[in-house]
Amino acid sequence: MVEIEKTFAEAFEAWYSRVLITAVNEKWARIAAAEATGYATSMIGCDAEAGIDVFIPVEKTPDNRPGYAIQIWSSKKKIKEALLYRLAQCVLTSPTASIWNLTESDEKLDIGYKLKYYGDGYERELELYGRKVIAIPIMLGEFIVERDIGIAKGIAGGNFIILAKDVATALKAGEKAVEAISKIEGVITPFPGGLCSAGSKVGSKKYKFMRATTNEKFCPTLANVVKDSKVKDVGAAIEVVINGINEKKVREAMKHGIEACLNEEGVKKITAGNYGGSLGKVLIHLESII
């Protein structure tokens, strides 16, 4: 039986925007979504944390075209710039793509209005499907973007760590967890393939200029070096990090992710990353969800 450690995941509040990208078919909607959410694993070194949320079928999109919901996360101060650059450079340039607001919030940014300047005066402001949009002339016709995109406060940094007998087991268990989480609308797993193999801690013991450094307690090669190592009896550890539109969604994702990997042979323990409350104020105790 897999041990669930009596500990907590330390999450924190951050700002997100949930955007729908539609295109002529699912393939091109997925391409645009993937481009817009690239280089966005952690706010430690990226302008944003971002990821693909869920596929949205044609019957649920404004323009009756297939689409993908994405989430882009940052501080309130920096989220507008992240949205502008990512949507302009990665979605405006993607064949047949359009952008629609999915964020349920009264707080909105004039992202579409700002993007209109790419039209160099040839852009049009109009109403489509009951929404105010900007139509920018491009080589395939017109690029449609909703004028205002919402932002809201959500929960970032929900997490759990899988301790396994070896790398292959940790990876397989992690993939099962991410697959289960991908079915839950309203959350993303921003790291590559949803998995983080280089878990970090706040700050540094040696390099004071570093905001974050390796979490030595979870490094198997340091098991006999670090006094309070968490991996003395296991061969590998891998972390799943989750951002969600609210705490309930993050908890749901953690529950489904953990349950999905409990039956994987070779998984020894499930734990979580925390920093004693120094990073965030949202403490999600594993025993309260499993």
PEBEL-V123928 format. One line per field, one symbol per residue. phi: phi as a letter, one per 30 degrees, with the letter a starting at -180 (. if undefined). A space follows every 10 residues. Layout:
# PEBEL-V123928
phi=???
This chain:
# PEBEL-V123928
phi=.ddcddbbcc cbdacbbcbc ccadadeddd ddddddcdha daddbcdaca addbdcdedc cdchbdabdb bbcadddcdd dddedddddc ceddeidbbb dbddadcbcd dddddddddh jcdbcacbhi bdbcccdbdc kbccbddccd bacbccidab bccbdadedd dddddddddd dddcdjbbcd deiibccbec bdiadccddd dabededcce dceccddcec bdcbcabbcc cbcbdadedd ddddeddddd cdcddjdcac bacabiidcb ccccdeddcc
